[in-house]
């Protein structure tokens, strides 16, 4: 099926500002609360939120096999479970409806009033009920940096790292949409040189610049998938800030991995960009040496050229961009991650989420966490207001952004932001 | 509120065989498919499955504030979210209805026909939709054994172990009810002395004798709970076999913990025994030295005396009991685990599950896994049929059982069983 929605020459009759993340070629999916306090599934063009529930009720999707309430839900899970053919039909149809050459909705003021909101009128929600969330550790530069800081620069990568897309199970309940404040976590830490641990607010809260993909139903328990088909099960991607309390994590993580150092909050951007929309931005994956085992071998352009950045915004200050990275730096691709995840028969369901792990690039300016950017606090960052940061202070807001562009189109994710508020006093 | 359902003198008009796990003092909750192919929430007395959906429709719970469809669901989550007062009212009322001195239902053949099934007529389902599943590592003996086998017997426990109830996030999607076959997982392993990893069926599949508790809604994101109130949020317990592929786990787990070595399947027993039903079997917890930090300090009897065992049943053979342990051996109590879990503000929801970790006792006969029982295969176990086992063979069934008893009452969990079937050929 042709992805007509990606046609780079198409314009919308809705105004799209230059450098908007949301031209008519994007058509992401999200969930929002309208000015009438109704929760609905929607999309976005320019600065407009479009109510897909209302569009469907008014008959605009009558030629597509959809259940009546598919968009009148507080989560995208059922729509995601409908599968890739349905996603394409819907995206293509939305592109038609809002095409500058199509006046059916454009000229219907009553319908427009029910369907179209400005972004200021809506409140974005978590777009999907995440069943299981897995976080990978797929950036070689990040794994090397962390290994160098905490262990041995000469043997920074674990022996398994070049053979396995290393990952671990994360906490689903504390995944929140952009804009939700994050309370600084309390926890056990063991200060350097202390005989015993203490309990109190984390002193080393960090961000992690990640992306995450959302799956449809992939396999039944005991079944596996082949790498060549893995991408068919990926609905789309979000920006992902895997907040980390380094001091809690450092004391708790041996031998079973990160736990409360991560589970206090994880922020995702509210619009899911479909893998279809990102198709024009495919690029070559990093060379893999040694060659992976056969079940993980891939060909073709399995990576995506998504420009990423993170900024710090202090209370009453202005933003400082602290890093610029790219999703294409990931050593292990999404297809390899998903194939590996099912290789033992583990079932993956509609609405499951898989994070990339921190995406660090090859240079110091492209590291994806404060841990790496300040090399565990040794080299603080100076913000535009002259203040220094080793990690994240109370009332700092961290904003992740990401977009793709070529000669004709730019599509992006919008902001993935979260403000760190002070810990509860125990 | 008095837990009238625990009255040890009560008898049921339904026949309960001697040594049954399910006298009228038990009244567990589960979900089953009836002979009419209807899914319902139910309880069990003796060898009878009782349809609570039908009981409610016929008016037997009319004095309790319950929504009409609370039991006509395929999961207990909504009932669990109703909270402890409701659970008690319902258990007490069920005890009344089936009391040998109460003939209202006993003498109503039409109602009995709609409400009561034999266990052979129903098919047990997963009782709860598990949002997040966490596994702890709370048995000191188990942690010491594993540390001795894989690291250093002199420093078997990690430095954090006596200060933190160590835990990690597990995979929810692959949690299955007793009776579901488990396919031997394929995966990456690195044989001793080999230069490179290989991919194929795990050679070292193990069981882990655990219990798990199911929570109601505990806290909102950013909030915490106090230890004294933690047990109020525990709905009940199940037996739990945390199947583990030791060779996959050994190669993948550094530095982020267990992943595909666990996520191919985890089996729970189908009946959830409420914490209320287990109340008469409280017992002292192991002394904790060093004293935990204040947020984890506890008093009173926070442990439960639940006798546990695991048996191996080879194809066409008979059962061999391979271990006998007890839930009371756990060093960290459920109250400490749940309090710790929320201490960073992580939200815990109705239907979340927390495993104990392998429960090993102080003697070789009470170890909770083949890894420990055979000391990583060095001392194979001889089964009743004369065959030897280092780990679990294809077509072996592992059966966990657990029960409490005092002078007047014995209540138990029934079987938690799973058969290992051969791996798919890749």
Contacts between the chains, C-beta under 8 A, distances in Angstrom:
chain1	res1	chain2	res2	distance
A	131	B	131	7.7
A	131	B	172	6.3
A	131	B	173	6.2
A	132	B	171	5.8
A	132	B	172	5.3
A	132	B	173	5.2
A	134	B	259	8.0
A	137	B	256	6.1
A	158	B	254	5.2
A	158	B	255	6.2
A	159	B	190	7.9
A	160	B	188	8.0
A	160	B	190	7.6
A	160	B	197	7.5
A	160	B	251	5.8
A	160	B	252	6.2
A	160	B	254	6.8
A	163	B	188	6.5
A	163	B	196	7.5
A	163	B	197	5.0
A	164	B	188	5.7
A	164	B	197	7.7
A	164	B	251	7.5
A	164	B	252	5.7
A	166	B	252	7.0
A	166	B	256	6.0
A	166	B	259	7.8
A	167	B	256	7.0
A	167	B	259	5.7
A	168	B	168	7.4
A	168	B	169	7.2
A	168	B	256	4.0
A	168	B	257	5.2
A	168	B	258	8.0
A	168	B	259	5.6
A	169	B	168	7.2
A	169	B	169	4.1
A	169	B	170	5.6
A	169	B	171	5.4
A	169	B	259	6.8
A	169	B	263	7.2
A	170	B	169	5.6
A	171	B	132	5.8
A	171	B	169	5.4
A	171	B	346	6.2
A	172	B	131	6.3
A	172	B	132	5.3
A	172	B	172	7.9
A	173	B	131	6.2
A	173	B	132	5.2
A	173	B	221	7.7
A	173	B	346	6.9
A	173	B	347	4.9
A	173	B	348	6.9
A	173	B	349	5.6
A	173	B	352	7.2
A	174	B	221	5.7
A	174	B	345	7.9
A	174	B	346	5.4
A	174	B	347	5.9
A	176	B	221	6.9
A	182	B	222	8.0
A	183	B	221	7.9
A	183	B	222	4.0
A	183	B	345	5.4
A	185	B	344	3.8
A	185	B	345	5.5
A	186	B	224	7.4
A	186	B	343	6.0
A	186	B	344	6.2
A	186	B	345	7.5
A	187	B	343	6.3
A	187	B	344	5.0
A	188	B	160	8.0
A	188	B	163	6.5
A	188	B	164	5.7
A	188	B	293	6.7
A	188	B	343	7.9
A	190	B	159	7.9
A	190	B	160	7.6
A	196	B	163	7.5
A	196	B	290	7.4
A	197	B	160	7.5
A	197	B	163	5.1
A	197	B	164	7.7
A	197	B	293	6.8
A	198	B	293	7.6
A	199	B	293	4.8
A	199	B	294	7.3
A	199	B	295	5.8
A	199	B	343	7.6
A	221	B	173	7.6
A	221	B	174	5.7
A	221	B	176	6.9
A	221	B	183	7.9
A	221	B	264	8.0
A	221	B	265	6.9
A	222	B	182	8.0
A	222	B	183	4.0
A	222	B	264	7.8
A	222	B	424	7.5
A	224	B	186	7.4
A	224	B	424	7.0
A	224	B	426	7.9
A	245	B	344	7.3
A	248	B	344	6.8
A	251	B	160	5.8
A	251	B	164	7.5
A	252	B	160	6.2
A	252	B	164	5.7
A	252	B	166	7.0
A	253	B	255	7.4
A	253	B	257	7.8
A	254	B	158	5.2
A	254	B	160	6.9
A	255	B	158	6.2
A	255	B	253	7.4
A	255	B	257	7.3
A	256	B	137	6.1
A	256	B	166	5.9
A	256	B	167	7.0
A	256	B	168	4.0
A	256	B	257	4.3
A	256	B	258	6.7
A	257	B	168	5.2
A	257	B	253	7.8
A	257	B	255	7.3
A	257	B	256	4.3
A	257	B	257	2.5
A	257	B	258	7.5
A	258	B	168	8.0
A	258	B	256	6.7
A	258	B	257	7.6
A	259	B	134	8.0
A	259	B	166	7.8
A	259	B	167	5.7
A	259	B	168	5.6
A	259	B	169	6.8
A	260	B	340	7.5
A	260	B	341	7.4
A	260	B	343	6.8
A	260	B	344	4.3
A	260	B	346	6.6
A	261	B	344	7.9
A	263	B	169	7.2
A	263	B	344	6.5
A	263	B	346	4.2
A	264	B	221	8.0
A	264	B	222	7.8
A	264	B	344	4.4
A	264	B	345	4.8
A	264	B	346	5.8
A	265	B	221	6.9
A	265	B	345	7.6
A	290	B	196	7.4
A	293	B	188	6.7
A	293	B	197	6.8
A	293	B	198	7.5
A	293	B	199	4.8
A	294	B	199	7.3
A	295	B	199	5.8
A	295	B	426	7.0
A	340	B	260	7.5
A	341	B	260	7.4
A	343	B	186	6.0
A	343	B	187	6.3
A	343	B	188	7.9
A	343	B	199	7.6
A	343	B	260	6.8
A	344	B	185	3.8
A	344	B	186	6.2
A	344	B	187	5.0
A	344	B	245	7.3
A	344	B	248	6.8
A	344	B	260	4.3
A	344	B	261	7.9
A	344	B	263	6.5
A	344	B	264	4.4
A	345	B	174	7.9
A	345	B	183	5.4
A	345	B	185	5.5
A	345	B	186	7.5
A	345	B	264	4.8
A	345	B	265	7.6
A	345	B	424	7.7
A	346	B	171	6.2
A	346	B	173	6.9
A	346	B	174	5.4
A	346	B	260	6.6
A	346	B	263	4.2
A	346	B	264	5.8
A	347	B	173	4.9
A	347	B	174	5.9
A	348	B	173	6.9
A	349	B	173	5.6
A	352	B	173	7.2
A	424	B	222	7.5
A	424	B	224	7.0
A	424	B	345	7.8
A	426	B	224	8.0
A	426	B	295	7.0
